Amino acid sequence: MPRISAFVLYMLGIFLVSACTITSFPSTPGMQNPRSSTATPGEMTLRGDSHGMRPIGDNTAPLAVQAIGGQPLSYRLENGVKVFELTAQTVRWPILEEVLVTAMTYNGTVPGPMIKVTEGDQVKVVFTNQLEEPTTIHWHGIEVPNAMDGVPGITQAPILPGETFTYEFVAKPAGTFIYHSHYESDRQVSAGLYGPFIIEPRSPQHSQPDVDVTLMLSEWLIRGGETYPAMPMSGMEPNYFTINGKAYPDTGTLHVKVGQTIRLRLIGIGQFIHPMHLHGFPFKVTAIDGHPVPESAQQIMDTLSVAPGQRFDIEFTPTEPGRWMFHCHILHHTTNNNADPGGLMMIIDVTP
């Protein structure tokens, strides 16, 4: 019996050693070793030559000519097609009156201009890349032909500096969408290459709100006077947070009246989750990722977490006058370089 027990223990030891042995993956040209691509907790090293660790351009970029982003972009009609023009360029963008970031932008603003069309419109976007690196545009959530999807190496070649590429598609479905870079997107989107794309329904099924505002939530990292892409990783965490490219108190004030119906289109475009909380009134979620929520399924809330890439349309009706706060409830996200108040806060001023 003792010899049987020893044998069992011996075989169990071999099994455990085999189970813990790390398989060595063969090296295939163009294929990364799976082990080398997985970070071990506590072993993160920030490499200055990594694309994500480099500063965004330098501080010699020209100052932004416009001060407010996300404004409607004009278009021209060509044989019934709505033609928009976008140019990627680097500028120095004010997230606060005294704080500038080096930003990659569409048409010189953060966010880029709002493209607003009606469901079923024929759309053409003539895009010119004036960055010092390649890029593309992805139409996030919009049902475009595969060749127009904007994924480099998959649906198109990267658009090189100085090149122009034309995107063409039919605007559908109706809803709240985004356009953004899909080339080194963790870097370029964090640096400002994003904008709102709103498709209005051709035949609205419900009455439209009195006030309709789009809010894009993002983050920034400024260190030593230079701008870096903000990322959810050690050493690259953001120290500024913005709504439509501005940090509080420069996020502005939304002026509304008691009894009006207010729609806020919330867009998470950075790399962090933001639970947005409204003081004073509950709201209902009327659309998720551009798609309407049936009235019977609409939730009544006062705090809603907006994850990266998500879009929520929320609606509420103010019932009491006053200056009410709307802000992220990760409270560090309501600071400017650790100074409170700041960041993802804005005031909704309700008058009788």
N, C-alpha and C positions, 0 to 999 in steps of 0.2 A: 504493500500500500504506500509506504514512503517513497519508493522508486517511481510509482505511478504519479504521485503528487509532484515530484521533482520534474518528471517529464512534461506534465501539464504546464508547470510554471515555465519550463524552458521554451515550449512552443508558444506560450502566451507572450513571452518576452520577444521572440522573433516576430510575432504578429504586430506587436506595438512598435517595434523599431521600423518595420516595413511601412506601417501606416503613417509614421512621422517623417519618413524620408521624403525630401522635396524633389520632385521630378525636374530634371533639366530639360527645358524645351529646346529643340533644335533651332538654330539661327537661320531664318529665311530672309532673303533680300527683301527690304521694304517692310518687313514685319517686326514689330517690337516684341522682345521677350516679355510674356505676361507678367513675370515676377518683377522685372525692372520698371514696369509701368504702374505698379501699386505702391503707394507711399505707406510707410510704416509709422504709426503714431510716435512722435518724439524724434523722428529722423528727418523732418522737413528741412531742407536747405534752400535758401533763396539764392538763385543763381542770377547774377547780373546780366548774363547773356541770354536768358530765357526771354521769349517774346513778351510774356506777361509782366516781366519785372522791369522792363525798360521804361523810362519816362515817356510821356506822350509828347513827341516833338521836342521843342525847346521854347524858351520864353521870348523868341524873336518873331513869333507868328504875329500877324497884324491884329489889332484890336477889332472886335466885332463892331460892325456898323449899326446893326439893329440890337435893341436891348431886350426884346421879348420874343420868345420862341413859340412854335406851335400855331402861328397865325395862318389863316386860309391862304393857299397858294392859288394864284390866278392861272388860267389856262387859255389856250386858243383852240378854236374849232377848225378841224380840217376834215372835210367830207363827213361830218357827223361824229368824228372822233375827238374826244377831249385830250389835248396834248399838254402835258406838264413838263417842266424842265427842272432837273435837280443837279446840283454840282456839289461834290464832296470837297471840302477845303478845311484847313486848319486855321483856327482863330484863337485869340485870347478872349474868353467868355466870362462875364461877371456873374458869379453865383450869389455874390453879395456886393454891395457898393464898393467895399474895400478889398474883396477877395476875388482874384482872377484865376481861372484854370485854363490850361492849354487844352482845347477841345477839338476833336474831329467832328465836323458838322455837315449837315445838308443845308446849302444856301446860307451858311454863316450863322445859324442860330441853333440853340439847344432848348427844346427839341427842334428837329427840322420842321419845316412848314407843314401845316395840316393839308392833306389831300382829301377833299370832300366831294363826293359824287353821288349819283343816284343808282340804285340797283338796276343792272342791265346796261349801263353806259359802256360804250367802247372807250377804253383808256389806253393812252400811250404815254410812257414816261421816258423822256430822253435824258439819260444820265451821263454826266461827264466826271471823270475821276481826276481831281487836281491834288490828291494826296501824294505823298512820297512813297507810297506802298500800294499794292493791289487791294481791291475790295470788290464787293458785289452788293446787290440789294435783294433781300428776301421779303416777301409779302405775307407776313405772319397771319395765318388764319383765313386768308383770301383764297378762293378756289381758282387758281391760275393754271394754265397749261404747264406741263412738267418742264418744258424748256425755259419757262419764265420764272421758275422757283428760286433762282438765285443762289444755288449751292455750288461753290467752286469745286471743280474736279468731279462733280456728279451730273449737274445739269448744264453747266457752262464753264468756260475757262475764266479765271480771275480777270477782272478788268484792270489793266495795268495803268500806271500813272500816265496821264495825258490822253487816255483812250475814252471813247464814248460808246455806250451800249444802249439799245432801245428795248424797253420792256413793253409788251402789248398783251392785253387781256380784257375780258369782260368783267365788270365789277359785280361780284356776287359772293356770298349772299349779303343782305343788309345787316349792318351791325358795326361794332367797334373793333377796329383792327390796328395793326402796326406795320410799319416798314422799318427795316433795320439791316445793318451789315451782317453778312454770314461768312466773312473772311476774317480769320483770327477774331471771332466775334466776342470772346471773353475780354479782349483788349479793345477792339474798335467800338463795340456797343457801349462798354463802360466809359469810353472816351467821348460819347455824345452822338454816335451815328444811329439815331433813331428818330422816328416821327409818327404822329397819329394818322391813321387812314380811316375815315368815316364813310360808310356807305348807307345812305338814307333809303328807307323802303320806298318803292315806287307807289305803292298803295297802302299807306299806314292803316293798321287795323285798330289803332287806339288814338285818342287825342294826344297831341305832342306837349311836352312840358313847357312851362313859361321860361325857364332858364335851363340851358344845356351847356355844361362845362366839361372839358376833358382834362384830366390830371395824370401826368406821367411821373411815376415815382422812381427815383434813381439815387445813386451814391457816388461819392468822389473821394479820392485820397490825394492829399497835398502834403508833401514832405520835403523840407529843405527848399521851399520855394518852387518845387517841381511837381507836376501832375503825373500820377501813376494810375493805372487801371485798378479800381477797387474790386477786390475779390474775397470770397469767403475762405481765406486761408491765412495761416500764421504770417504776420508781418505785412499783409496786404489789406487789412481791414480798413474800411472807410473812416474818415473823420469829418466828412460833410455829407449832408443828405438833402436832396432837392425835389421840389415839386415843379414840373415844367422848367427845369434848369435853374431854379432859384431856391435859396435856403431862407427860412424865416429870419428876420421880418420882411424880407424882400419877396415873399411868396404872394403878396398882394392880399386884398380883401374882396370877398365876394358879396356884392350888395343885392339883397333880395327883400321881398315884402311878405308879411304875414298872409297866408292863404295861397301863395303861389306854389306851383309844383316845380320842384328843383330836381334835375337829373345831373348826377356826377358820373362821368365815365372814368373809372379807375383803371390805370394800366401799370402793371409791374414790369419795368423794362430793365432794372438792374439785376443783381445776383443775390438779393436778400429778400426775405419775407417781411411784409409790413402790415401788421394788424391795424387798420385804420378805424379810429373811433370818433363818432360824432357826439358832441355835447348837445343837450337840450331836446332832441327829437329822435325817435327811431326812424329807420329807413327800411325800405323793402328792396330786395334784389330782383330786378326786372329782366336782366340778361346776363348770361355767363359766356365768356369767350365769343361774344358777338351774337349768340343765339338766344332768342326770347325765352324767358321762363314762363310757363303757363300760370295764369293768375292764381289758380288753386294750389300751385306749388311754391309760390313766392314766400320767402322767409322774411320775417320782421326781425330786425337786428339793430344794434348800435355799434358793433365792432365786427369788422370783416377782414380776414387775413388775405392779402393780395400777394400771391407767389410770383416769381419771375415768369414772364410771358403770359400771365393771366390778365383777363379783362373782365371787369364787372360794371354793369350799369346799375346804379342805385338811385332810388327816388324817395323824396320826403317832402312834406308840406309843413313849413314853420308855423307854429301856433302862438309863439310869444316873442315879442321884440327883444333885442339885445345883441351883444357881440358874443357869438358862440364859437367855440374852438373845434376844429377838425384836425386830428393829428394821429401820428403813428403811436401805438401803445408799447412798442419797444422803446423805452424812454431814453435810452442812449441815442436813438435816432431823432430825438428832438433837441440835439445839441449841435453847436458849431465848434468843431475842434475842442470838444469836451466842455464848452461853455453853454449853459442853459439860460434862456430858451434859445432854440434855433431849429434848423433842420426841417423835418417833415411836419410843419405846423402851418395852418392858415386860419384866418378869421372869416366867419360867415356873419355879416352884419345884417340883422333882420330889423326892418322898420315897419311901423304900422301901415 
